Amino acid sequence: MEQGNEELFKTLGTISVFIAAVSYAWLRMKKKRRSHSQFVKWLVKGFDKLHPYAGYTALLLIAAHGIYFLTQTIVKKDTYTGIAAFLLLLTVGIYGYLIRRVSIKHIRKIHFSLATAFALAAVIHAGGSAIIATLSTIAFWGFIGLLERTAKN
């Protein structure tokens, strides 16, 4: 049964990386608010509402993933990169919370920089699944760009 729990919590970590990628996709979506494509405008509205929930969900799933592995297994090399990734995501969440409550211009830039640092730490820690999530986000951005180009014509 112990092996089943380990797989479950590994899966939670993988799911959280993909949910974080959905939240990160908002980076390009927010710049498309005045798109010529009605579908892109609709996606922008959806991502605007989804972004904070996806970020906080990723944070909770990663916390569950990390707590399990910190308490149930021996410390490995990837434990340290996982802790670093979690702390970065926790800080991203704190800055995300502050964005709507404190009007300091640099908070958005810090939020973005920390999210990018988290993405790099996740790639180092999780490897394949984080790489696939990152490439999926980039492919999605390319798809949005194609939609916009066809809407302009």
Secondary structure, DSSP 4 states (H G I P E B T S, - for coil): -HHHHHHHHHHHHHHHHHHHHHHHTHHHHGGGTT-S-HHHHHHHHHHHHHHHHHHHHHHHHHHHHHHHHHHHS---HHHHHHHHHHHHHHHHHHHHHHHTT---THHHHHHHHHHHHHHHHHHHHHTHHHHHHHHHHHHHHHHHHHHHHHHH-
